[in-house]
Amino acid sequence: MKTLFSLIEYGNPRLLSRNLRSLVFDFMETELKIGMPGYFEELIPQLYYLFNFLDAAADGEITKQPQTDNPDLLNEENSAAFLQEDEILKGITAFIVQTIHPERIYRILHQPLQEGGELTTDLLIVIPEWLPPKQFAAAETLIEAGCMLGTNLHFSLHHANQVKTAITEGPVFYSLVCTQANLLYWRNKNDWPEIDKEKRSTARQAAWLQFQKGFAKAAAFLKHAQQNSPQNDDLLTAFFLQQATELCCRAILTSITGIDKKTHTITSLKKCCRRCTTVVDEIFPLATDEDKRLLHLLDDAYLSNRYSNNYTISQTDLAVLLEKVTQLHKTAYTAVQHLLDVSA
Protein backbone atom coordinates (compact mmCIF):
# COMPACT_ATOMS: atom_id res chain seq x y z
CA MET A 1 0.00 0.00 0.00
CA LYS A 2 2.85 2.42 0.79
CA THR A 3 4.26 1.68 -2.65
CA LEU A 4 0.95 2.61 -4.27
CA PHE A 5 0.85 5.95 -2.52
CA SER A 6 4.45 6.60 -3.53
CA LEU A 7 3.42 5.75 -7.08
CA ILE A 8 0.69 8.41 -7.24
CA GLU A 9 2.83 10.94 -5.37
CA TYR A 10 5.73 10.84 -7.81
CA GLY A 11 4.00 9.64 -10.98
CA ASN A 12 1.01 10.51 -13.14
CA PRO A 13 -1.74 8.07 -12.10
CA ARG A 14 -3.85 8.63 -15.23
CA LEU A 15 -0.89 7.99 -17.51
CA LEU A 16 0.17 4.97 -15.47
CA SER A 17 -3.34 3.53 -15.64
CA ARG A 18 -3.63 4.00 -19.41
CA ASN A 19 -0.22 2.50 -20.15
CA LEU A 20 -0.70 -0.42 -17.80
CA ARG A 21 -4.07 -1.24 -19.34
CA SER A 22 -2.54 -1.13 -22.81
CA LEU A 23 0.22 -3.47 -21.68
CA VAL A 24 -2.27 -5.95 -20.20
CA PHE A 25 -4.55 -5.84 -23.25
CA ASP A 26 -1.59 -6.41 -25.60
CA PHE A 27 -0.62 -9.40 -23.52
CA MET A 28 -4.15 -10.78 -23.60
CA GLU A 29 -4.37 -10.49 -27.40
CA THR A 30 -1.26 -12.57 -27.90
CA GLU A 31 -0.41 -14.89 -25.02
CA LEU A 32 -3.97 -15.61 -23.85
CA LYS A 33 -5.03 -17.02 -27.22
CA ILE A 34 -3.61 -20.35 -26.15
CA GLY A 35 -5.31 -20.25 -22.75
CA MET A 36 -5.04 -18.32 -19.52
CA PRO A 37 -1.96 -19.31 -17.51
CA GLY A 38 -2.54 -20.00 -13.83
CA TYR A 39 -0.32 -17.18 -12.60
CA PHE A 40 -2.25 -14.61 -14.66
CA GLU A 41 -5.58 -15.72 -13.21
CA GLU A 42 -4.17 -15.09 -9.74
CA LEU A 43 -3.10 -11.60 -10.80
CA ILE A 44 -6.55 -10.49 -12.00
CA PRO A 45 -7.89 -9.35 -8.57
CA GLN A 46 -4.68 -7.39 -7.89
CA LEU A 47 -4.76 -5.78 -11.33
CA TYR A 48 -8.41 -4.89 -10.85
CA TYR A 49 -7.61 -3.24 -7.52
CA LEU A 50 -4.62 -1.40 -9.01
CA PHE A 51 -6.65 -0.03 -11.94
CA ASN A 52 -9.36 1.24 -9.60
CA PHE A 53 -6.79 2.76 -7.25
CA LEU A 54 -5.06 4.62 -10.09
CA ASP A 55 -8.39 5.82 -11.51
CA ALA A 56 -9.47 7.14 -8.13
CA ALA A 57 -6.12 8.91 -7.73
CA ALA A 58 -6.45 10.43 -11.19
CA ASP A 59 -9.91 11.74 -10.27
CA GLY A 60 -8.52 13.30 -7.10
CA GLU A 61 -10.36 10.93 -4.76
CA ILE A 62 -7.12 9.56 -3.32
CA THR A 63 -4.41 12.13 -2.76
CA LYS A 64 -2.26 10.99 0.11
CA GLN A 65 -1.81 8.18 2.56
CA PRO A 66 -3.50 8.80 5.92
CA GLN A 67 -1.41 8.68 9.05
CA THR A 68 -1.50 5.28 10.69
CA ASP A 69 -0.03 3.81 13.81
CA ASN A 70 1.99 1.07 12.15
CA PRO A 71 -1.04 -0.89 10.87
CA ASP A 72 1.12 -3.67 9.45
CA LEU A 73 1.99 -4.86 12.93
CA LEU A 74 -0.54 -6.92 14.89
CA ASN A 75 0.44 -6.72 18.52
CA GLU A 76 -1.18 -6.39 21.93
CA GLU A 77 -1.63 -2.64 21.42
CA ASN A 78 -3.84 -2.90 18.35
CA SER A 79 -5.31 -6.40 18.31
CA ALA A 80 -7.19 -8.77 20.61
CA ALA A 81 -5.32 -11.38 22.61
CA PHE A 82 -7.31 -14.24 21.06
CA LEU A 83 -6.00 -13.26 17.61
CA GLN A 84 -2.51 -14.44 18.54
CA GLU A 85 -3.87 -17.95 19.17
CA ASP A 86 -5.30 -18.44 15.67
CA GLU A 87 -2.61 -18.47 12.98
CA ILE A 88 -5.05 -18.57 10.03
CA LEU A 89 -7.20 -15.73 11.37
CA LYS A 90 -4.08 -13.74 12.24
CA GLY A 91 -2.73 -14.14 8.72
CA ILE A 92 -6.02 -13.09 7.14
CA THR A 93 -6.30 -10.11 9.50
CA ALA A 94 -2.76 -9.02 8.62
CA PHE A 95 -3.65 -9.30 4.92
CA ILE A 96 -6.73 -7.11 5.40
CA VAL A 97 -4.81 -4.55 7.46
CA GLN A 98 -2.02 -4.29 4.90
CA THR A 99 -4.49 -4.07 2.01
CA ILE A 100 -7.01 -1.41 3.04
CA HIS A 101 -5.94 -0.08 6.47
CA PRO A 102 -9.30 -0.65 8.19
CA GLU A 103 -10.30 1.47 11.14
CA ARG A 104 -11.52 -1.57 13.05
CA ILE A 105 -12.36 -5.25 12.57
CA TYR A 106 -14.97 -7.03 14.66
CA ARG A 107 -15.24 -10.82 14.88
CA ILE A 108 -18.62 -12.50 15.24
CA LEU A 109 -18.76 -16.19 16.07
CA HIS A 110 -21.90 -18.08 15.00
CA GLN A 111 -22.61 -21.25 16.92
CA PRO A 112 -23.58 -24.29 14.79
CA LEU A 113 -27.13 -25.62 14.91
CA GLN A 114 -26.03 -29.19 15.48
CA GLU A 115 -23.76 -30.35 18.27
CA GLY A 116 -20.27 -31.01 16.97
CA GLY A 117 -20.66 -28.62 14.03
CA GLU A 118 -18.05 -26.02 13.14
CA LEU A 119 -18.12 -22.43 14.29
CA THR A 120 -18.65 -19.84 11.56
CA THR A 121 -16.64 -16.63 11.75
CA ASP A 122 -17.94 -13.36 10.32
CA LEU A 123 -15.70 -10.30 10.12
CA LEU A 124 -17.26 -6.84 10.16
CA ILE A 125 -14.58 -4.67 8.58
CA VAL A 126 -14.82 -0.94 9.18
CA ILE A 127 -13.45 0.82 6.12
CA PRO A 128 -11.61 4.14 6.62
CA GLU A 129 -13.54 7.22 5.58
CA TRP A 130 -10.86 8.29 3.10
CA LEU A 131 -11.54 5.20 0.95
CA PRO A 132 -14.07 6.24 -1.74
CA PRO A 133 -17.28 4.18 -1.97
CA LYS A 134 -16.46 3.04 -5.49
CA GLN A 135 -13.37 1.27 -4.11
CA PHE A 136 -15.62 -1.14 -2.20
CA ALA A 137 -15.81 -3.61 -5.07
CA ALA A 138 -12.04 -3.68 -5.47
CA ALA A 139 -11.52 -4.07 -1.73
CA GLU A 140 -14.08 -6.89 -1.60
CA THR A 141 -12.28 -8.71 -4.41
CA LEU A 142 -8.97 -8.61 -2.58
CA ILE A 143 -10.34 -9.51 0.83
CA GLU A 144 -12.37 -12.37 -0.58
CA ALA A 145 -9.16 -13.80 -2.01
CA GLY A 146 -7.47 -13.53 1.38
CA CYS A 147 -10.40 -15.03 3.27
CA MET A 148 -10.28 -18.14 1.09
CA LEU A 149 -7.51 -19.30 3.43
CA GLY A 150 -10.04 -19.77 6.22
CA THR A 151 -12.89 -22.25 6.32
CA ASN A 152 -16.35 -21.00 7.36
CA LEU A 153 -15.10 -17.42 7.18
CA HIS A 154 -17.16 -14.54 5.79
CA PHE A 155 -16.92 -10.77 5.88
CA SER A 156 -18.74 -7.51 5.19
CA LEU A 157 -17.44 -3.97 4.59
CA HIS A 158 -18.84 -0.84 6.24
CA HIS A 159 -17.73 2.78 6.13
CA ALA A 160 -16.50 4.18 9.45
CA ASN A 161 -18.91 7.13 9.51
CA GLN A 162 -21.82 4.77 8.81
CA VAL A 163 -20.85 2.45 11.66
CA LYS A 164 -20.30 5.24 14.18
CA THR A 165 -23.77 6.62 13.52
CA ALA A 166 -25.46 3.23 13.38
CA ILE A 167 -24.09 2.06 16.74
CA THR A 168 -26.27 4.58 18.57
CA GLU A 169 -28.97 5.46 16.03
CA GLY A 170 -29.15 2.66 13.49
CA PRO A 171 -30.34 -0.96 13.36
CA VAL A 172 -29.75 -3.17 16.39
CA PHE A 173 -27.20 -5.20 14.39
CA TYR A 174 -24.40 -2.68 15.00
CA SER A 175 -24.97 -2.31 18.74
CA LEU A 176 -24.95 -6.11 19.03
CA VAL A 177 -21.79 -6.65 16.98
CA CYS A 178 -19.61 -3.60 17.61
CA THR A 179 -18.67 -4.41 21.19
CA GLN A 180 -15.36 -4.66 23.01
CA ALA A 181 -15.78 -8.43 23.29
CA ASN A 182 -15.95 -8.76 19.49
CA LEU A 183 -13.21 -6.23 18.72
CA LEU A 184 -10.44 -8.00 16.80
CA TYR A 185 -8.29 -5.12 15.50
CA TRP A 186 -8.22 -1.32 15.87
CA ARG A 187 -6.07 1.17 13.99
CA ASN A 188 -5.89 3.78 16.74
CA LYS A 189 -7.15 4.33 20.26
CA ASN A 190 -9.78 6.91 19.45
CA ASP A 191 -12.94 6.39 21.43
CA TRP A 192 -15.87 4.99 19.52
CA PRO A 193 -19.50 5.58 20.45
CA GLU A 194 -21.14 3.09 22.75
CA ILE A 195 -24.85 2.63 23.28
CA ASP A 196 -26.03 2.61 26.90
CA LYS A 197 -27.73 -0.47 28.36
CA GLU A 198 -31.20 1.06 28.45
CA LYS A 199 -31.03 2.10 24.82
CA ARG A 200 -29.69 -1.31 23.80
CA SER A 201 -32.53 -3.06 25.63
CA THR A 202 -35.12 -0.82 23.96
CA ALA A 203 -33.58 -1.43 20.53
CA ARG A 204 -33.63 -5.19 21.08
CA GLN A 205 -37.27 -5.20 22.11
CA ALA A 206 -38.20 -3.11 19.07
CA ALA A 207 -36.28 -5.48 16.78
CA TRP A 208 -38.00 -8.49 18.37
CA LEU A 209 -41.46 -7.01 17.78
CA GLN A 210 -40.54 -6.24 14.18
CA PHE A 211 -39.25 -9.77 13.66
CA GLN A 212 -42.42 -11.31 15.10
CA LYS A 213 -44.55 -9.19 12.78
CA GLY A 214 -42.63 -10.29 9.68
CA PHE A 215 -42.32 -13.88 10.87
CA ALA A 216 -46.10 -14.15 11.33
CA LYS A 217 -46.55 -13.57 7.59
CA ALA A 218 -43.99 -16.28 6.82
CA ALA A 219 -45.71 -18.67 9.25
CA ALA A 220 -49.06 -18.10 7.53
CA PHE A 221 -47.60 -19.22 4.19
CA LEU A 222 -46.02 -22.29 5.81
CA LYS A 223 -49.41 -23.19 7.29
CA HIS A 224 -51.02 -22.89 3.84
CA ALA A 225 -48.28 -25.13 2.39
CA GLN A 226 -48.86 -27.76 5.07
CA GLN A 227 -52.63 -27.69 4.51
CA ASN A 228 -52.34 -27.65 0.74
CA SER A 229 -49.78 -30.46 0.41
CA PRO A 230 -52.20 -33.41 0.97
CA GLN A 231 -54.42 -32.04 -1.84
CA ASN A 232 -51.63 -32.70 -4.37
CA ASP A 233 -51.63 -29.11 -5.64
CA ASP A 234 -47.86 -29.22 -6.15
CA LEU A 235 -47.36 -25.86 -7.83
CA LEU A 236 -49.29 -23.88 -5.22
CA THR A 237 -47.60 -25.75 -2.37
CA ALA A 238 -44.17 -24.96 -3.83
CA PHE A 239 -45.14 -21.28 -4.14
CA PHE A 240 -46.28 -21.20 -0.49
CA LEU A 241 -43.01 -22.79 0.60
CA GLN A 242 -40.97 -20.24 -1.34
CA GLN A 243 -42.90 -17.39 0.27
CA ALA A 244 -42.57 -18.95 3.73
CA THR A 245 -38.79 -19.07 3.24
CA GLU A 246 -38.43 -15.64 1.66
CA LEU A 247 -40.53 -13.87 4.29
CA CYS A 248 -38.66 -15.64 7.09
CA CYS A 249 -35.37 -14.37 5.67
CA ARG A 250 -36.81 -10.87 5.28
CA ALA A 251 -38.03 -10.90 8.87
CA ILE A 252 -34.48 -11.67 10.04
CA LEU A 253 -32.88 -9.04 7.82
CA THR A 254 -35.26 -6.15 8.37
CA SER A 255 -35.50 -6.58 12.14
CA ILE A 256 -31.76 -7.02 12.79
CA THR A 257 -30.00 -5.07 10.04
CA GLY A 258 -32.70 -2.76 8.71
CA ILE A 259 -32.02 -4.10 5.20
CA ASP A 260 -34.95 -4.89 2.92
CA LYS A 261 -33.19 -6.53 0.01
CA LYS A 262 -35.16 -6.24 -3.22
CA THR A 263 -35.04 -9.81 -4.43
CA HIS A 264 -37.15 -12.96 -4.37
CA THR A 265 -34.08 -15.20 -4.60
CA ILE A 266 -33.47 -17.27 -1.48
CA THR A 267 -29.83 -17.71 -2.53
CA SER A 268 -29.26 -13.96 -2.23
CA LEU A 269 -31.31 -13.52 0.92
CA LYS A 270 -29.54 -16.31 2.80
CA LYS A 271 -26.17 -14.72 2.04
CA CYS A 272 -27.36 -11.48 3.65
CA CYS A 273 -28.86 -13.33 6.63
CA ARG A 274 -25.46 -14.86 7.33
CA ARG A 275 -24.38 -11.70 9.14
CA CYS A 276 -27.06 -12.24 11.77
CA THR A 277 -27.36 -16.01 11.97
CA THR A 278 -26.21 -19.05 10.03
CA VAL A 279 -29.51 -20.95 10.32
CA VAL A 280 -30.52 -20.31 6.70
CA ASP A 281 -27.09 -21.39 5.45
CA GLU A 282 -27.13 -24.56 7.53
CA ILE A 283 -30.64 -25.65 6.55
CA PHE A 284 -30.13 -24.71 2.90
CA PRO A 285 -26.43 -25.44 2.27
CA LEU A 286 -24.82 -25.45 -1.16
CA ALA A 287 -22.28 -28.17 -0.49
CA THR A 288 -23.56 -30.71 -3.01
CA ASP A 289 -25.28 -30.74 -6.39
CA GLU A 290 -28.43 -32.02 -4.67
CA ASP A 291 -28.35 -29.04 -2.27
CA LYS A 292 -28.11 -26.67 -5.21
CA ARG A 293 -30.89 -28.44 -7.13
CA LEU A 294 -33.32 -28.21 -4.21
CA LEU A 295 -32.60 -24.54 -3.59
CA HIS A 296 -32.96 -23.85 -7.31
CA LEU A 297 -36.38 -25.54 -7.20
CA LEU A 298 -37.40 -23.33 -4.30
CA ASP A 299 -36.16 -20.18 -6.03
CA ASP A 300 -37.99 -21.07 -9.24
CA ALA A 301 -41.23 -21.68 -7.36
CA TYR A 302 -41.82 -17.92 -7.31
CA LEU A 303 -40.85 -16.57 -10.74
CA SER A 304 -41.36 -19.68 -12.86
CA ASN A 305 -44.59 -20.53 -11.12
CA ARG A 306 -46.02 -17.06 -11.70
CA TYR A 307 -44.67 -16.15 -15.11
CA SER A 308 -44.21 -19.43 -16.99
CA ASN A 309 -46.05 -22.68 -17.50
CA ASN A 310 -43.10 -25.10 -17.44
CA TYR A 311 -42.42 -25.33 -13.68
CA THR A 312 -42.71 -28.83 -12.26
CA ILE A 313 -41.83 -30.37 -8.92
CA SER A 314 -42.16 -33.92 -7.60
CA GLN A 315 -43.96 -35.02 -4.46
CA THR A 316 -40.64 -36.27 -3.10
CA ASP A 317 -38.95 -32.90 -3.55
CA LEU A 318 -41.95 -31.12 -2.04
CA ALA A 319 -41.75 -33.33 1.04
CA VAL A 320 -38.04 -32.59 1.48
CA LEU A 321 -38.56 -28.83 1.04
CA LEU A 322 -41.53 -28.83 3.41
CA GLU A 323 -39.39 -30.46 6.07
CA LYS A 324 -36.55 -27.99 5.49
CA VAL A 325 -38.78 -24.91 5.63
CA THR A 326 -40.51 -26.19 8.77
CA GLN A 327 -37.09 -26.67 10.38
CA LEU A 328 -36.03 -23.20 9.24
CA HIS A 329 -38.98 -21.58 10.96
CA LYS A 330 -38.36 -23.40 14.23
CA THR A 331 -34.64 -22.65 14.36
CA ALA A 332 -34.85 -19.08 13.01
CA TYR A 333 -37.37 -18.05 15.66
CA THR A 334 -35.20 -19.45 18.44
CA ALA A 335 -31.97 -18.06 16.94
CA VAL A 336 -33.29 -14.50 16.68
CA GLN A 337 -34.76 -14.67 20.16
CA HIS A 338 -31.39 -15.81 21.51
CA LEU A 339 -29.50 -13.18 19.49
CA LEU A 340 -31.68 -10.35 20.82
CA ASP A 341 -31.69 -11.87 24.32
CA VAL A 342 -35.43 -11.35 24.76
CA SER A 343 -38.25 -13.47 26.18
CA ALA A 344 -41.00 -14.74 23.93
Secondary structure as UniProt FT lines:
FT   HELIX           2..10
FT   HELIX           13..30
FT   HELIX           31..34
FT   HELIX           38..58
FT   TURN            59..60
FT   TURN            71..72
FT   TURN            76..78
FT   HELIX           81..85
FT   HELIX           87..100
FT   STRAND          104..110
FT   TURN            115..116
FT   STRAND          120..127
FT   TURN            129..130
FT   HELIX           133..135
FT   HELIX           136..147
FT   TURN            148..149
FT   TURN            151..152
FT   STRAND          153..159
FT   HELIX           160..169
FT   HELIX           172..177
FT   TURN            180..182
FT   STRAND          183..186
FT   HELIX           197..228
FT   HELIX           229..231
FT   HELIX           234..256
FT   HELIX           266..273
FT   TURN            274..276
FT   HELIX           279..283
FT   HELIX           289..307
FT   HELIX           315..340
//
